[in-house]
Amino acid sequence: MAWLETASETFVARHDESDVAEAGRVLAQLEYARTRLEGLFDVEIGELAVVIHGSTAQLDAAQPWLPVQRAMTAPAARRYIVGATTRTELHVLSPRLLARRASNVEGSLEMLMLTPSALLAKRALGAGRRGPRVLRGRSAWLLEGAAQYFAGQTRHLRPAIALRLHAPPTPSFPPGRRDALLLGGTVFDLLAHEEGERACVALARAPLVAGALEHAFRGRPLRHTEQAWRSHLTRLARQSPPDLTARPPP
């Protein structure tokens, strides 16, 4: 396949001929996200090529650990594993394919369309330097949750959260590897509600060491924060009754 290139102010995207218009939309989103993320985290993201893939098979061939990550993720969140960030590149499915992956529950399409911003947030937080092993470790919830929250995805996840709470086992706190993509952002959402966005920035930049969550919530014992988090999940689920007829993730 012959790749075409589309450039914006600070990115260059590679894509096939059918995604020329889609590439422009992705780059516009990324330029906006870059400005916001660099300001929030006081970082320079640096050069980053964007590869827009025209099929899931093509994406998985370029990033072969993605199928493994899907298998290790809760079913309600698997459809949202549609991209990856490396040291020099951002890989994502074309928006036309993201739209096809959306379920029939409210927020699924919006969540998927914000994937480029979430991937860029991971790069801003250093995910590209540390590599995919971070996503397989205990810190997965912190990286996934921060990226999700700062990309604006969390508010679109309420129906998916409701579905997750109807499926065993009960989520752990902080969210385990299986629930990191779906529930990690809710920890930041709770923190923003209680302490504001500045506290979320501090937690996202902090090393995951013993006491990090207690410090973020002003020294509150972890068991009390867990109680507040579970109540927060219940509120989110009640606001969005699950559509139990939703088609399964592809």
C-alpha positions in Angstrom: 0.0 0.0 0.0 1.3 3.5 -0.9 1.2 5.9 2.0 0.2 9.5 1.5 1.3 12.3 3.9 -0.7 15.2 5.4 1.0 17.8 7.5 -0.3 20.2 10.1 1.7 22.8 12.1 3.6 20.3 14.3 2.6 16.8 13.0 2.8 14.8 9.8 0.4 12.0 9.3 0.8 8.9 7.1 -2.4 7.4 5.7 -3.9 5.8 2.7 -5.8 7.6 0.0 -9.2 7.0 1.4 -8.3 8.8 4.7 -7.2 12.2 3.4 -10.1 14.1 5.0 -9.9 11.9 8.1 -6.2 12.8 8.5 -7.1 16.5 8.6 -9.5 15.9 11.5 -7.1 13.8 13.5 -4.3 16.4 13.1 -6.6 19.3 14.1 -7.6 17.4 17.3 -3.9 16.6 18.0 -2.8 20.2 17.6 -5.4 21.4 20.1 -4.5 18.6 22.5 -0.8 19.3 22.2 -1.2 23.0 23.2 -3.4 22.0 26.2 -1.2 19.1 27.4 2.1 20.9 27.1 0.6 23.8 29.2 -0.8 21.5 31.8 2.2 19.3 32.3 4.9 21.9 31.5 6.5 19.6 28.9 7.5 19.6 25.3 6.1 16.5 23.6 8.6 16.8 20.7 8.4 15.4 17.2 5.8 12.7 16.8 4.7 11.1 13.5 1.1 10.0 13.2 0.1 6.8 11.5 -3.5 6.4 10.6 -4.4 2.8 9.9 -7.1 1.7 7.5 -7.8 -1.6 9.2 -7.5 -3.3 12.6 -5.3 -6.0 11.1 -2.9 -3.3 9.8 -2.8 -1.6 13.3 -2.2 -4.9 15.1 0.6 -5.8 12.6 2.3 -2.5 13.4 1.7 -2.9 17.2 1.5 -6.6 17.8 1.1 -6.3 21.6 -2.4 -4.6 21.1 -4.3 -8.0 20.7 -2.6 -9.1 24.0 -3.7 -6.0 25.7 -7.3 -6.5 24.5 -7.3 -10.1 25.8 -6.1 -8.8 29.2 -8.8 -6.1 29.4 -12.4 -6.3 30.6 -14.8 -7.0 27.7 -16.7 -3.7 28.1 -13.5 -1.8 27.3 -11.9 -3.9 24.6 -13.4 -1.9 21.7 -11.5 1.1 22.9 -8.1 -0.3 22.4 -7.5 1.2 19.0 -4.1 2.8 19.1 -0.7 3.0 20.6 2.1 5.5 21.3 5.8 4.8 20.8 8.8 7.0 21.3 8.5 8.5 17.8 5.0 7.6 16.5 1.3 7.6 17.3 -0.7 4.8 15.8 -4.4 5.0 15.6 -7.3 3.6 13.5 -8.9 5.9 11.0 -11.9 7.8 12.4 -14.2 6.1 9.8 -13.2 2.8 11.5 -13.5 4.2 15.0 -17.1 5.1 14.1 -17.8 1.5 13.1 -16.4 0.1 16.4 -18.8 2.3 18.5 -21.5 0.4 20.3 -25.1 1.6 20.4 -24.7 3.0 23.9 -24.5 6.7 24.5 -20.9 8.1 24.7 -19.2 5.1 22.9 -18.6 7.1 19.6 -17.4 10.2 21.5 -15.0 8.1 23.5 -13.5 6.5 20.4 -13.2 9.7 18.5 -11.1 11.2 21.3 -8.6 8.4 21.1 -5.9 10.5 19.4 -6.0 13.0 22.3 -5.7 10.2 24.8 -2.7 8.7 23.0 -1.0 12.0 22.9 -1.7 12.4 26.7 0.2 9.2 27.3 3.1 10.5 25.3 3.0 13.7 27.3 3.2 11.6 30.5 6.2 9.7 29.2 4.5 6.5 28.0 6.4 6.5 24.7 9.8 6.5 26.6 8.8 3.7 29.0 7.1 1.5 26.4 4.1 -0.9 26.6 5.4 -2.7 29.6 3.9 0.1 31.7 0.5 -0.9 30.5 1.0 -4.4 31.8 2.2 -3.3 35.2 0.5 -2.2 38.4 0.7 1.4 37.2 -1.7 0.8 34.3 -4.6 2.5 36.0 -2.6 5.7 36.6 -1.4 6.0 33.0 -4.7 5.0 31.3 -6.8 7.0 33.8 -4.7 10.2 33.4 -4.7 9.9 29.6 -8.5 9.3 29.6 -9.3 12.1 32.0 -7.2 14.8 30.3 -8.4 13.7 26.8 -12.0 14.4 28.0 -13.0 10.7 27.5 -14.2 10.0 31.1 -17.5 11.8 30.9 -18.5 9.6 27.9 -17.9 6.3 29.8 -20.9 6.2 32.1 -22.9 3.6 30.1 -19.8 1.4 29.8 -19.2 1.7 33.5 -22.7 0.7 34.2 -22.2 -2.4 32.1 -19.0 -3.2 33.9 -20.6 -3.0 37.3 -23.2 -5.6 36.2 -20.4 -8.1 35.4 -18.3 -10.0 38.0 -15.8 -9.8 39.6 -16.2 -6.6 41.6 -13.5 -4.1 40.5 -10.5 -3.6 42.8 -9.2 -0.3 44.0 -7.2 1.2 42.5 -8.4 -0.5 39.3 -6.4 -3.5 38.3 -4.9 -4.1 34.9 -8.1 -5.6 33.5 -10.1 -2.5 34.4 -7.4 0.2 33.9 -8.7 1.5 30.6 -12.4 1.6 31.7 -12.1 2.7 35.3 -8.8 4.4 35.7 -10.2 7.8 34.7 -12.9 7.6 37.3 -10.2 7.9 40.0 -9.1 11.2 38.4 -12.8 12.2 38.0 -13.3 11.7 41.7 -10.1 13.6 42.6 -11.1 16.5 40.3 -14.5 16.7 42.0 -13.0 16.8 45.5 -9.7 18.6 45.0 -9.7 20.2 41.5 -7.7 19.7 38.3 -4.4 20.8 39.8 -4.5 17.8 42.1 -5.1 15.6 39.0 -2.1 17.0 37.3 0.0 16.4 40.4 -1.2 12.7 40.6 -0.6 12.1 36.9 3.0 13.3 37.2 3.7 11.6 40.5 5.6 8.3 40.6 3.4 5.4 41.7 4.8 4.8 45.1 3.2 3.8 48.4 1.1 6.6 49.7 0.6 8.4 46.3 -3.1 8.1 46.4 -3.3 9.1 50.1 -1.2 12.2 49.3 -3.5 13.1 46.4 -6.6 13.0 48.6 -4.9 15.1 51.3 -3.9 12.2 53.5 -7.2 10.5 53.7 -6.9 6.8 54.4 -7.0 4.7 51.3 -10.0 2.6 52.6 -12.0 5.8 52.9 -11.1 6.9 49.4 -12.1 3.5 48.1 -15.5 3.9 49.7 -15.9 7.3 48.0 -14.8 5.9 44.7 -17.2 3.0 44.8 -20.0 5.4 45.6 -18.9 7.6 42.7 -19.0 4.6 40.4 -22.5 3.8 41.6 -23.7 7.4 40.9 -22.2 7.2 37.4 -23.9 3.9 36.7 -27.3 5.2 38.0 -27.0 8.2 35.7 -26.6 5.9 32.7 -28.6 2.7 32.9 -26.8 -0.1 31.0 -28.0 -1.1 27.6 -27.8 -4.9 28.0 -28.6 -5.4 24.3 -25.5 -3.5 23.2 -23.5 -5.4 20.6 -20.3 -7.0 22.0 -16.9 -5.4 21.3 -15.3 -6.4 18.0 
